[in-house]
C-alpha cells in the first residue's frame, strides 16, 4: 500500500562531497541520511533512498541542480527523473547554494551571508544572500582572491567558508557546511524550479572547434 501523501517529499542532494537524502512530511523530517563520500554517489544514492520509510516513495521529489560536482549533479537529477516517472511524482529542483544559505540562516543569526563552495580548477562557487534567504546575485565561479573581493557579508557558509574568511579583511564568521537534504523544507517557494537543467556555475572548459574555411 502506498502511504505517500501530497505532503510527502523525497529530497535528493548529491552535488557536493556529501550525499544525503531526506523524507519530509511538510516541514517535519520523517527520516534522513547524510554521508560525506567524496566520490561514489552513484553506488550509495539508491540504497540510501531504499532505506527510507516506504522506500522513499513520495508525491514530490526535490533534487539539487548544483553547481557542484559535475557527476554528482547529473546522478541526482537522473535518479529524481527516473523515480518521478516510476512513481508518478512531481519533480522539482533547487540551487545548491540556496540550500546551504537556508540552513545557515535557520541555525544562526539571520543576517546577509555569502555561500562559498568548492568549485573546480582552483576556483570556488560564490553567491551572496540577503537576511531573508533571497539571492542577491548569481552564483559565480571565482579564483580565491576574486571571491574575497566579492564577499562583503559578515557571515560565510559552505565547505570553503573558512578559507574565504581568512582572505577577507573584515574578519567574517565562517561556518564549514555541506548541503544537507534534511534542510530542504527551509527553501523559499521561488527557489523550487520545474526546470531540471543542471547549474554548472562555470563555462565549459572545452570549446567547439571552429569550422575550417575553404581555401580558394
C-alpha positions, 0 to 999 in steps of 0.5 A: 500500500502506498502511504505517500501523501501530497505532503510527502517529499523525497529530497535528493542532494548529491552535488557536493562531497556529501550525499544525503537524502531526506523524507519530509512530511511538510516541514517535519523530517520523517527520516534522513541520511547524510554521508560525506563520500567524496566520490561514489554517489552513484553506488550509495544514492539508491540504497540510501533512498531504499532505506527510507520509510516506504522506500522513499516513495513520495508525491514530490521529489526535490533534487539539487541542480548544483553547481557542484560536482559535475557527476554528482549533479547529473546522478541526482537529477537522473535518479529524481527523473527516473523515480518521478516517472516510476512513481508518478511524482512531481519533480522539482529542483533547487540551487545548491547554494540556496540550500546551504544559505537556508540552513545557515540562516535557520541555525544562526543569526539571520543576517546577509551571508555569502555561500562559498563552495568548492568549485573546480580548477582552483576556483570556488562557487560564490553567491551572496544572500540577503537576511531573508534567504533571497539571492542577491546575485548569481552564483559565480565561479571565482579564483580565491582572491576574486571571491574575497573581493566579492564577499562583503557579508559578515557571515560565510557558509559552505565547505570553503567558508573558512578559507574565504574568511581568512582572505577577507579583511573584515574578519567574517564568521565562517561556518564549514557546511555541506548541503544537507537534504534534511534542510530542504523544507527551509527553501523559499517557494521561488527557489523550487524550479520545474526546470531540471537543467543542471547549474554548472556555475562555470563555462565549459572548459572545452570549446567547439572547434571552429569550422575550417574555411575553404581555401580558394 
